[in-house]
Amino acid sequence: MARRWLVVYGYLVVLLIATPTLPLVINWARARWQSESVAGFVLGVEIVIGVALILLAGAIFFLNRRRFVWSIFLIGAVVAASGLFFFLNPNPYELTHVPEYALLSLLIMGAMREKEAKTGNTIHGLALYVRTAVIIMALGAVDELYQGALPQRYFNVYDIFLNTAGGILGLTIFWGLKRG
């Protein structure tokens, strides 16, 4: 099995283990600190991730100027859609789905590219991105179904949207940084 796929599977296992324990961790943190402090910490992490996205956009500008405008447009659309969702459902914990699935899409895309290189069986252009997006959407839906079956967790269709938005964000970053 390819090394990058092992990383993808490891990441998914961490998500599966973290999903049922996350409410316990949040409740523990709220018991230790004020609820606003915990929410502020989560919001701070999201701001750091936003700054990282801006830095990645800068990297796209320097590494691949032809794709810079489109990548900024796509990143901006995902961030705007996520921001709109935040105003509809102002829960800072919900926005963590976006970076979680952005990273997952980057890992899956890298694993698919590695598999292509080893097998010589190439999926070119848009088909590779569409296949990865479908995998991300399916994993996001399965993750939400899994959460719906757990005590203290619930199924939320908005989270599927945020999972997909994060996946598209990761694919946009991958596309923007890719040469050629």
N, C-alpha and C positions, 0 to 999 in steps of 0.2 A: 504494500500500500504506500502511496506517495506520502512524503513527509508533510506536505502542506495540508493534505486531507486529514492527517492525524491532528494537526492544529485546529482545523475546523471542528472535528468531532470533540476534541478537548474543550473548546470554547462552548459548544452546545451542552456538554455535560455540566460545565460550570453554571450555565444558565438554568439547566434543569434542577440542579441542586440549590441554587440561589433563590429560585422562584418561590418555593414554599416557606423559606426562612426569612425572606425580605420583610414581611410585616412584623415579625418578631424583632428583627434588628432595628426597624424604625421605632417600634414601641419602646425598646430598650433605650435608644438614643433620646427619645422624648422624655422618658423617666429620668434620665441623667441630666439632660439639658432642657431648656425651654423649647417648646414646639417651634417657635419662630426661629430659633437658632438652627434647628435641624433643617427646616425649610430653607433658611438662608444659606446653609451649607450646600444643600442640593442645588439651589439656584446659582451659587458661586461656581460649583463644578460645571454646570451647564454654560456659564459665561466663559469659563476657561476653555471648554470645548468649542464654543463659538469663536474665540480668539484663535484657537488652533485651526479652525476652518478658514478663517481669514488668512492665516499664514500659509495654509495649503493653496488657497487661491493665489497668493503671491508667488508661491512656487510654480503654479501652473503658468503664471505670467512669464516667469523667467525661463521655464523649461519648454513651454509650448504655447507661444503667443497666438498661434492660429486658433487655438481652442479656448483662449482666455475668455472672450466675450460670452460664448455659449455656456461655458462652465460657470461663470459668475451669474448668468441668467438662471441656470438650473439650480445652483446652490441657493440663490436668492429666492426662487420660487418655493423650494423645500422649506427654507427658514421662514418665509412669509406664511406658508400653509400651517406650519407647526405653531407659529406665533398666533395665528387666527384661532387654531384649536385651543391654545392656552387661554385666550380671552373667553372662549365658550365654556371651557372647563378649567378654571384656574387652580390646577394642582401641579406643583413643580415636579412631583415624582413621576408624573405621566410623561414628561418630556425626555426622561432618561431612555425611553424606547428608541429615540432617534439616533443617538450616538451608538447605542448597543447594536442596532441593526446596520448602521453604517459600517462599523467595524466588521460585523459578520459578512456583509456583502463584499468588502475588500478581501477578507480571508477566502471566501468561496471563489471569487474571481481569480485570485492568485492560484488557488488549487486547480481550477479548471484550465488555466493557462499552462500550469505545470504538466497536467495530464495531456494536454494537446502536444506539448513539446516532446514528451516521452513516447506517445503512441503515434504521432504523426497524423492523427485523425483530427483535423482542424475544423473548428467552427468559427467562421469569419464574421467580423463586423457586428452588425446589429443583432444577429442571431445569438451570439454569445451573451450579450447584455440582456436580451429578452429572456433567455434561458435562466440566467442568474437571477433576474428580477422575479421570475415565476417561482424559483426555488425559495427566494426570500419571502415572497408573499405566502407561500404554502407553510414555511416554517413559522412565520408570524401568526398565521391562523391556528396552526397546531399548538403553538405556545399559549395562545389565548384560550383555546379549548382545554388545555392542560390546567391553566389557572382556574378555569370555571369548575373543574372537578376537585379543587383543593379547598380545604377549610380556610377561612380568613382571606381567601382570594376570590376574584370574580371575573367573569367573562365580560369584555368591553370591546365593542366593535370599533371605538375610537382608537384603541390600542393597536388594532390591526392596521388602521390607517397610518398611525405613527411608525409602526414597524416597517411598513412599505415605504413611507417617506424617508426613513433612515436608510433603508436599502438603496433607494434611488440616489440619495445623497452620496453614499459610498461608491456607487457605480459612476456617478458624475465625477467624483474625485479621481477614481481610477482612470476614467476616460480622459480627463483633463491632463493628468500626469503622463499618460502613455504617449510615446512619440509615434509619429506616423499616421 
